[in-house]
């Protein structure tokens, strides 16, 4: 009798739960229309706080004094005057991009575009950066990039442009792999026994996140068995006779990662300084000169006492210490996870290699940037439409959307958008050889030849340097500072301790490279900015009722 009562209670509880779930279906708070109902088609996605992409750690943002860690200005540049700014939370690579990481990139190019020798050649780092007229560095020229002994060492000889290309590639490969792992898209290369699929893999354009989100990567040989269900009542039937209507993943699904990119200069300096370890109740108990505490560069810990805390040059002719008891254990670079990480968990934010950041260099940057998330170098762009009626993007031979300079600082009206597209079509049919905006002094348009698709842009937020992008021939002759001058930070294996300070900054042309400069990637953090909310007071956030 007791067992029968228990079973009956469970059945009644299950029925009550089912009825409750039906009656409590989520509805719009403003119209009352139910969500996720095929009869109406309105969709509400599960709210998520995505994890960082592979290789990244979370950096909780906050306010700090940019340039505040510099205790001296030995170069008398006055190029990082102290000012208080706020940095939003973001993600950053735990370690610098290594030789193995770059070899993965080269391997993908070789497999995907086996006959495009130009693409592969342009992606190769310049290993000749190791050559010095009065040094014997040929072993590094021949071995540093490819020999397995150096696979965990930071890649060098990479230009700012190449670093940007790598970030784009990394974004697409990461999102492609996520979709393949979840069965949303297929991986034709994984089915080795199927020659048709192997041939199809060569024909299908490489995956690109922007193209996929614009519904331009789907169809036979691409669509997987676990594509999201499309509840839109007017959705077209799925090809192949399937009764279930499916769609591609959208941003709203929260599955894809934001784009990898270079960190801004302010983000890099904030992450290197890592004052979170010295903060309690919004009070910074102690400042820093380096990514570690204290004024010195040697370890105070008993087991490592006296060892150098980063890979740098202690003085002229002293790159590693005395034979038999090497100090920083590195004559040139060191593995990317050498030495102790800072309080954010980031390795080698001082020494090893300098690192490219996103910013364009100006000595007086502190006068012209915002206090919130400061950055100099915006070049706003729009994706070119191949078909305005369908919203299809135009793409280049590598399957990536073609981008044009942004036409306006606001959303255009539909009539303006159509007129702009028609003008673009005419311009693409007969490209102009002059800068139609003129030179700003009432003179005739200035002819220019450019390799940069954003050069000669009609809209640019950088009012001081709006002509620099078309006068690149002046670099190194009249001035070293123009829109191609990009900032790098952090100090390297061949720098003195002064450059280990996070506030120091130098610059180099975006097309140049060095044996002392590498990079790491960053990513936007979406959602709540607090990384570790546990143990901290909070006001409750009431969720919308059902």
C-alpha positions as CSV (number, residue, x, y, z in Angstrom):
1,X,0.0,0.0,0.0
2,X,2.8,2.4,0.9
3,X,4.6,1.5,-2.4
4,X,1.5,2.2,-4.4
5,X,1.0,5.6,-2.7
6,X,4.6,6.5,-3.5
7,X,4.3,5.7,-7.1
8,X,1.0,7.7,-7.4
9,X,2.7,10.7,-5.8
10,X,5.5,10.5,-8.3
11,X,3.1,10.4,-11.2
12,X,1.1,13.3,-9.9
13,X,4.3,15.3,-9.3
14,X,5.3,14.6,-12.9
15,X,2.0,15.7,-14.3
16,X,2.0,18.9,-12.2
17,X,5.5,19.6,-13.4
18,X,4.5,19.1,-17.1
19,X,1.4,21.4,-16.7
20,X,3.5,24.0,-14.9
21,X,6.1,24.0,-17.6
22,X,3.4,24.5,-20.2
23,X,1.6,27.2,-18.4
24,X,4.8,29.0,-17.3
25,X,6.2,29.3,-20.9
26,X,8.3,32.4,-21.1
27,X,6.5,35.3,-22.7
28,X,7.5,38.8,-23.8
29,X,7.3,41.2,-20.9
30,X,6.0,43.9,-23.2
31,X,3.5,42.1,-25.6
32,X,2.7,38.8,-23.8
33,X,3.6,36.8,-26.9
34,X,5.2,33.5,-26.0
35,X,8.8,32.8,-26.9
36,X,10.1,29.7,-28.8
37,X,6.6,28.9,-30.2
38,X,6.5,27.9,-33.8
39,X,3.2,29.6,-34.3
40,X,4.7,33.0,-33.5
41,X,8.4,32.6,-34.3
42,X,9.8,34.9,-31.6
43,X,12.8,33.4,-30.0
44,X,14.5,33.9,-26.7
45,X,17.9,32.3,-26.3
46,X,19.4,30.9,-23.2
47,X,21.4,33.5,-21.3
48,X,25.0,32.6,-21.1
49,X,28.4,34.0,-20.0
50,X,30.8,32.3,-22.4
51,X,34.2,31.0,-21.4
52,X,37.3,32.5,-22.9
53,X,38.6,31.1,-26.2
54,X,41.5,28.6,-26.1
55,X,44.7,30.0,-24.7
56,X,43.1,33.0,-23.0
57,X,42.7,34.1,-19.4
58,X,40.1,36.6,-18.1
59,X,41.4,40.0,-17.1
60,X,38.9,41.9,-14.8
61,X,39.0,45.5,-15.8
62,X,39.0,48.6,-13.7
63,X,40.5,52.0,-13.2
64,X,44.2,52.6,-13.1
65,X,46.8,55.3,-13.8
66,X,48.1,54.8,-17.4
67,X,51.8,55.6,-17.4
68,X,51.7,55.6,-13.6
69,X,54.3,52.9,-13.1
70,X,57.1,54.8,-14.8
71,X,59.5,56.2,-12.2
72,X,61.8,57.9,-14.7
73,X,61.8,59.0,-18.3
74,X,65.4,58.4,-19.4
75,X,64.7,59.2,-23.0
76,X,62.9,62.5,-22.2
77,X,60.1,61.5,-24.6
78,X,57.2,62.6,-22.3
79,X,55.1,60.2,-24.3
80,X,53.1,58.5,-21.6
81,X,52.2,61.2,-19.2
82,X,50.1,59.9,-16.3
83,X,46.3,60.0,-16.6
84,X,43.5,57.9,-15.0
85,X,41.6,55.7,-17.3
86,X,39.1,52.8,-17.1
87,X,39.7,49.5,-18.9
88,X,36.7,47.1,-19.4
89,X,37.2,43.4,-18.6
90,X,38.7,41.4,-21.5
91,X,40.6,38.2,-22.3
92,X,44.3,37.9,-23.0
93,X,46.7,35.2,-24.1
94,X,48.3,33.5,-21.1
95,X,51.6,33.4,-23.1
96,X,53.1,34.9,-26.3
97,X,52.3,33.2,-29.6
98,X,55.0,30.6,-30.1
99,X,56.8,29.1,-33.1
100,X,54.6,26.0,-33.0
101,X,51.5,28.2,-33.1
102,X,52.8,29.9,-36.2
103,X,53.8,26.6,-37.8
104,X,50.2,25.5,-37.3
105,X,49.2,28.6,-39.2
106,X,51.6,27.9,-42.1
107,X,50.5,24.3,-42.2
108,X,46.9,25.3,-42.7
109,X,47.8,27.7,-45.5
110,X,49.8,24.9,-47.2
111,X,47.0,22.4,-46.9
112,X,44.2,24.8,-47.9
113,X,45.9,26.8,-50.6
114,X,48.6,24.4,-51.9
115,X,49.1,26.4,-55.1
116,X,49.0,29.9,-53.6
117,X,52.7,30.4,-53.1
118,X,52.2,34.1,-52.6
119,X,49.9,33.6,-49.6
120,X,52.3,31.2,-48.0
121,X,55.3,33.4,-48.6
122,X,53.6,36.5,-47.2
123,X,52.8,34.6,-44.0
124,X,56.4,33.5,-43.4
125,X,58.2,35.4,-40.6
126,X,61.4,37.1,-41.6
127,X,64.1,34.9,-40.2
128,X,66.8,37.2,-41.5
129,X,66.0,39.5,-38.5
130,X,68.6,37.4,-36.6
131,X,71.4,38.5,-38.9
132,X,73.8,41.1,-37.6
133,X,76.8,42.4,-39.6
134,X,79.2,41.6,-36.8
135,X,77.6,38.6,-35.1
136,X,77.4,34.9,-35.9
137,X,73.7,34.3,-35.8
138,X,73.2,32.1,-38.8
139,X,72.1,29.1,-36.6
140,X,69.0,31.1,-35.6
141,X,68.3,32.2,-39.1
142,X,68.1,28.6,-40.2
143,X,66.7,26.9,-37.1
144,X,64.8,29.2,-34.8
145,X,61.4,29.1,-36.5
146,X,61.3,25.4,-37.5
147,X,63.6,23.3,-35.3
148,X,61.6,21.4,-32.6
149,X,64.0,22.6,-29.9
150,X,62.6,26.1,-30.4
151,X,58.9,25.2,-30.8
152,X,57.8,26.7,-27.4
153,X,59.8,29.9,-28.0
154,X,58.0,33.1,-29.0
155,X,57.7,33.7,-32.8
156,X,59.7,36.7,-33.9
157,X,60.3,38.4,-37.3
158,X,56.6,39.0,-37.5
159,X,55.2,42.3,-38.7
160,X,52.2,44.1,-37.2
161,X,50.3,43.3,-40.4
162,X,51.1,39.6,-40.1
163,X,50.1,39.5,-36.5
164,X,46.7,40.9,-37.5
165,X,46.3,38.3,-40.2
166,X,47.1,35.6,-37.6
167,X,44.4,36.9,-35.3
168,X,41.8,36.7,-38.1
169,X,42.9,33.1,-39.0
170,X,42.8,32.1,-35.3
171,X,39.2,33.4,-34.9
172,X,38.0,31.4,-37.9
173,X,39.7,28.2,-37.0
174,X,38.5,28.3,-33.4
175,X,34.9,29.0,-34.4
176,X,35.0,26.4,-37.2
177,X,36.3,23.8,-34.7
178,X,33.6,24.6,-32.2
179,X,30.9,24.1,-34.8
180,X,32.5,20.9,-36.0
181,X,32.7,19.5,-32.5
182,X,29.0,20.1,-31.9
183,X,28.0,18.5,-35.2
184,X,26.6,21.8,-36.6
185,X,29.0,21.8,-39.6
186,X,30.9,18.9,-41.2
187,X,34.7,18.4,-41.4
188,X,35.2,16.9,-44.8
189,X,38.9,16.3,-44.1
190,X,37.9,14.0,-41.2
191,X,36.4,11.4,-43.6
192,X,39.6,10.2,-45.2
193,X,38.0,7.2,-46.8
194,X,35.5,9.3,-48.8
195,X,37.4,10.7,-51.8
196,X,34.4,12.7,-52.8
197,X,34.4,14.5,-49.5
198,X,38.2,15.1,-49.8
199,X,37.6,16.7,-53.3
200,X,34.7,18.7,-51.9
201,X,36.9,20.0,-49.1
202,X,39.2,21.5,-51.7
203,X,36.2,23.2,-53.5
204,X,34.5,24.7,-50.5
205,X,35.7,28.1,-49.5
206,X,37.5,28.2,-46.1
207,X,35.3,28.9,-43.1
208,X,35.0,32.5,-42.2
209,X,33.1,33.6,-39.1
210,X,31.5,36.7,-40.7
211,X,30.4,34.8,-43.8
212,X,28.9,32.0,-41.7
213,X,27.0,34.4,-39.6
214,X,25.6,36.0,-42.7
215,X,24.3,32.6,-43.8
216,X,26.7,32.3,-46.7
217,X,28.4,29.1,-45.6
218,X,25.9,26.2,-45.7
219,X,24.6,23.5,-48.0
220,X,25.7,20.0,-49.0
221,X,29.0,18.9,-47.6
222,X,28.8,21.7,-44.9
223,X,25.6,21.3,-42.9
224,X,25.8,18.9,-40.0
225,X,23.1,16.8,-38.3
226,X,22.8,19.0,-35.2
227,X,22.0,22.4,-36.8
228,X,19.7,24.5,-34.6
229,X,16.0,24.2,-35.3
230,X,14.5,27.2,-37.1
231,X,11.1,28.1,-35.5
232,X,10.4,30.8,-38.0
233,X,7.0,30.0,-39.5
234,X,8.0,31.3,-42.9
235,X,11.3,29.6,-43.1
236,X,12.0,27.7,-46.3
237,X,11.9,23.9,-46.1
238,X,15.3,22.3,-45.5
239,X,17.0,20.8,-48.6
240,X,16.9,17.0,-48.9
241,X,13.2,16.6,-47.9
242,X,13.7,16.9,-44.2
243,X,10.6,17.9,-42.3
244,X,12.7,19.7,-39.7
245,X,13.6,23.3,-40.6
246,X,17.1,24.2,-39.5
247,X,19.3,27.2,-39.6
248,X,22.9,28.3,-39.1
249,X,24.2,29.4,-35.7
250,X,23.6,33.1,-34.8
251,X,25.4,35.4,-32.5
252,X,22.4,35.1,-30.2
253,X,23.1,31.4,-29.7
254,X,26.2,32.3,-27.7
255,X,28.2,29.4,-29.3
256,X,30.8,31.3,-31.3
257,X,33.7,33.2,-29.8
258,X,34.3,36.9,-30.4
259,X,37.2,37.8,-32.7
260,X,40.8,37.4,-31.5
261,X,42.7,40.6,-31.9
262,X,45.8,42.5,-30.7
263,X,45.4,44.1,-27.3
264,X,45.2,47.8,-27.1
265,X,48.1,49.6,-25.5
266,X,46.1,50.5,-22.5
267,X,44.8,46.9,-22.1
268,X,48.4,45.6,-22.4
269,X,49.8,48.0,-19.8
270,X,46.9,47.3,-17.4
271,X,47.3,43.5,-17.8
272,X,51.1,43.7,-17.4
273,X,50.9,45.8,-14.2
274,X,48.3,43.4,-12.7
275,X,47.5,45.5,-9.6
276,X,44.7,43.2,-8.7
277,X,47.0,41.3,-6.5
278,X,47.7,44.4,-4.4
279,X,44.1,45.5,-4.1
280,X,41.7,45.2,-1.2
281,X,38.3,46.9,-0.9
282,X,39.1,49.3,-3.8
283,X,42.4,50.3,-2.1
284,X,45.7,49.7,-3.9
285,X,48.1,48.9,-1.1
286,X,51.3,49.0,-3.1
287,X,52.2,50.2,-6.6
288,X,54.5,48.4,-9.0
289,X,57.4,49.3,-11.3
290,X,57.4,45.8,-13.0
291,X,54.8,43.1,-13.3
292,X,56.0,41.8,-10.0
293,X,56.2,43.5,-6.6
294,X,59.3,45.4,-5.4
295,X,61.8,47.7,-7.0
296,X,64.3,45.0,-8.0
297,X,64.6,42.5,-10.7
298,X,65.7,39.5,-8.6
299,X,63.7,36.9,-6.8
300,X,63.4,37.3,-3.0
301,X,62.1,33.7,-2.5
302,X,64.4,31.3,-0.7
303,X,64.4,28.6,-3.4
304,X,65.1,31.1,-6.2
305,X,66.8,33.9,-4.3
306,X,68.9,36.1,-6.6
307,X,67.6,34.7,-9.9
308,X,66.5,37.3,-12.5
309,X,62.7,37.4,-12.7
310,X,62.6,38.0,-16.5
311,X,64.6,37.5,-19.6
312,X,66.5,40.7,-20.4
313,X,70.0,42.0,-20.8
314,X,71.5,43.0,-17.4
315,X,74.2,45.2,-19.1
316,X,76.2,45.5,-22.2
317,X,77.6,42.1,-23.1
318,X,75.7,40.3,-20.3
319,X,72.7,38.4,-21.7
320,X,72.5,35.4,-19.4
321,X,75.1,35.6,-16.6
322,X,78.2,33.6,-15.9
323,X,78.8,30.1,-17.3
324,X,78.3,27.4,-14.7
325,X,75.6,29.4,-13.0
326,X,73.5,31.1,-15.7
327,X,71.0,33.6,-14.2
328,X,68.0,34.1,-16.5
329,X,68.9,30.8,-18.3
330,X,68.4,32.4,-21.7
331,X,70.9,33.9,-24.2
332,X,68.2,34.9,-26.7
333,X,64.5,34.2,-26.1
334,X,63.1,31.7,-23.6
335,X,60.0,29.4,-23.7
336,X,56.8,31.4,-23.6
337,X,55.9,30.0,-20.1
338,X,59.2,30.7,-18.5
339,X,59.5,32.5,-15.2
340,X,56.7,33.3,-12.8
341,X,53.4,34.6,-14.1
342,X,52.0,37.9,-12.8
343,X,48.9,38.2,-10.7
344,X,46.6,37.9,-13.7
345,X,48.4,34.6,-14.6
346,X,50.2,36.1,-17.6
347,X,53.7,34.9,-18.5
348,X,56.5,37.1,-19.8
349,X,54.8,40.5,-19.6
350,X,58.3,41.8,-19.1
351,X,61.2,40.7,-21.1
352,X,61.6,37.7,-23.5
353,X,60.1,39.7,-26.5
354,X,58.5,43.0,-26.9
355,X,54.9,42.7,-28.1
356,X,52.9,44.4,-30.8
357,X,49.7,46.2,-29.6
358,X,46.9,47.6,-31.7
359,X,47.6,51.3,-31.2
360,X,49.0,53.7,-33.7
361,X,51.8,55.7,-32.1
362,X,51.6,59.4,-31.2
363,X,53.8,61.0,-28.7
364,X,50.9,63.0,-27.3
365,X,48.4,60.2,-27.2
366,X,47.5,61.1,-23.7
367,X,46.0,64.4,-24.9
368,X,43.7,62.9,-27.5
369,X,42.2,59.6,-26.2
370,X,39.1,58.9,-24.1
371,X,39.3,58.1,-20.4
372,X,37.2,55.0,-21.0
373,X,39.0,52.2,-22.9
374,X,41.5,54.5,-24.5
375,X,42.7,53.6,-28.0
376,X,44.2,55.4,-31.0
377,X,44.0,53.8,-34.5
378,X,40.4,53.3,-35.3
379,X,39.8,52.7,-39.0
380,X,36.1,52.0,-39.2
381,X,35.0,49.8,-42.1
382,X,31.9,48.3,-43.6
383,X,31.5,44.9,-45.3
384,X,30.9,45.4,-49.0
385,X,27.6,43.9,-50.2
386,X,27.6,41.8,-53.3
387,X,23.8,41.8,-53.5
388,X,21.9,44.5,-51.7
389,X,18.6,42.8,-52.0
390,X,19.7,39.6,-50.2
391,X,22.4,41.2,-48.0
392,X,25.1,38.9,-49.3
393,X,28.7,40.0,-48.6
394,X,31.3,40.3,-51.4
395,X,34.3,38.0,-50.7
396,X,37.9,37.8,-51.7
397,X,39.6,34.7,-53.1
398,X,40.2,33.4,-49.6
399,X,36.5,33.5,-48.6
400,X,36.8,36.6,-46.4
401,X,34.4,39.6,-46.7
402,X,35.8,42.6,-48.5
403,X,35.7,45.7,-46.3
404,X,35.5,49.3,-47.4
405,X,36.0,52.5,-45.5
406,X,33.0,53.4,-43.4
407,X,30.8,56.0,-45.1
408,X,29.3,57.7,-42.0
409,X,29.5,57.9,-38.2
410,X,25.9,56.9,-37.8
411,X,23.4,54.4,-39.3
412,X,22.5,55.6,-42.8
413,X,18.9,55.8,-43.9
414,X,17.9,53.0,-46.3
415,X,17.9,55.5,-49.2
416,X,21.4,56.6,-48.3
417,X,22.5,53.0,-48.0
418,X,21.2,52.1,-51.5
419,X,22.8,55.2,-53.0
420,X,26.1,54.4,-51.4
421,X,26.0,50.8,-52.7
422,X,25.4,52.1,-56.3
423,X,28.3,54.5,-56.0
424,X,30.5,51.7,-54.7
425,X,29.5,49.5,-57.7
426,X,30.5,52.2,-60.1
427,X,33.8,52.9,-58.2
428,X,34.7,49.2,-58.2
429,X,34.0,48.9,-61.9
430,X,36.3,51.9,-62.7
431,X,38.7,52.5,-59.7
432,X,39.9,56.0,-59.2
433,X,43.5,56.9,-59.0
434,X,43.1,60.0,-56.9
435,X,42.0,60.9,-53.4
436,X,38.6,62.5,-54.3
437,X,38.5,64.3,-50.9
438,X,41.4,66.5,-51.9
439,X,44.1,67.5,-49.5
440,X,42.0,69.7,-47.2
441,X,43.7,72.9,-48.3
442,X,41.4,73.7,-51.3
443,X,43.9,72.2,-53.7
444,X,43.2,69.5,-56.3
445,X,42.9,65.9,-55.3
446,X,46.2,64.2,-54.5
447,X,47.1,61.2,-56.6
448,X,48.1,58.1,-54.6
449,X,49.1,54.5,-55.0
450,X,48.1,52.3,-52.1
451,X,48.2,48.7,-51.0
452,X,46.0,49.4,-48.0
453,X,42.2,49.2,-48.8
454,X,41.5,51.7,-46.0
455,X,44.0,54.3,-47.3
456,X,42.4,57.6,-48.6
457,X,39.4,56.8,-46.4
458,X,36.7,59.5,-46.5
459,X,35.8,58.9,-42.9
460,X,38.3,58.7,-40.0
461,X,38.0,59.5,-36.3
462,X,41.7,60.5,-36.2
463,X,41.5,64.1,-37.1
464,X,45.2,64.8,-36.7
465,X,46.5,62.2,-39.0
466,X,43.8,61.9,-41.7
467,X,46.3,62.3,-44.5
468,X,49.1,60.1,-43.1
469,X,47.8,56.9,-44.7
470,X,48.4,58.2,-48.2
471,X,51.8,59.6,-47.5
472,X,53.6,56.5,-46.4
473,X,56.6,57.4,-48.6
474,X,57.6,60.0,-46.0
475,X,58.3,57.3,-43.4
476,X,61.9,57.4,-42.4
477,X,62.6,60.5,-44.5
478,X,60.7,63.4,-43.1
479,X,59.1,61.7,-40.1
480,X,59.1,58.4,-38.3
481,X,55.6,59.0,-37.0
482,X,52.5,58.4,-39.2
483,X,49.5,56.1,-39.3
484,X,51.8,53.1,-40.1
485,X,53.7,53.6,-36.8
486,X,52.5,51.0,-34.4
487,X,53.3,50.6,-30.7
488,X,55.2,47.7,-29.1
489,X,55.8,47.3,-25.4
490,X,57.3,45.1,-22.7
491,X,61.1,44.9,-23.2
492,X,62.9,41.9,-24.7
493,X,65.8,39.5,-24.2
494,X,68.1,42.2,-25.8
495,X,66.8,45.2,-23.8
496,X,68.0,46.7,-20.5
497,X,65.7,46.6,-17.4
498,X,64.3,50.1,-18.1
499,X,62.1,48.7,-20.9
500,X,60.6,46.1,-18.6
501,X,58.4,48.8,-17.1
502,X,54.9,48.5,-18.5
503,X,54.6,52.2,-19.0
504,X,57.4,52.4,-21.5
505,X,56.5,52.5,-25.2
506,X,58.2,52.4,-28.5
507,X,57.1,52.2,-32.1
508,X,58.0,50.6,-35.5
509,X,56.4,50.7,-38.9
510,X,53.7,48.1,-39.3
511,X,55.5,46.4,-42.1
512,X,58.8,46.0,-40.3
513,X,59.9,43.2,-37.9
514,X,62.6,42.4,-35.4
515,X,64.2,39.5,-33.5
516,X,63.1,41.3,-30.4
517,X,59.4,41.7,-31.2
518,X,56.6,39.1,-31.0
519,X,52.9,39.4,-29.9
520,X,50.0,37.8,-28.0
521,X,46.3,38.0,-28.8
522,X,43.3,39.4,-26.8
523,X,39.5,39.0,-27.1
524,X,36.5,41.0,-26.0
525,X,34.7,39.8,-22.9
526,X,31.0,39.9,-23.3
527,X,28.5,40.0,-20.4
528,X,29.1,40.6,-16.7
529,X,32.6,42.2,-16.1
530,X,33.2,40.7,-12.6
531,X,35.5,37.7,-13.0
532,X,35.4,36.4,-9.4
533,X,32.2,37.5,-7.7
534,X,32.4,35.0,-4.9
535,X,32.7,36.4,-1.3
536,X,31.8,40.0,-2.4
537,X,28.7,41.9,-1.6
538,X,26.1,42.3,-4.3
539,X,22.7,43.8,-4.9
540,X,20.3,41.1,-6.2
541,X,19.3,41.3,-9.8
542,X,15.6,40.3,-10.3
543,X,15.0,38.3,-13.4
544,X,12.0,38.8,-15.6
545,X,8.9,36.8,-14.7
546,X,7.5,34.1,-16.9
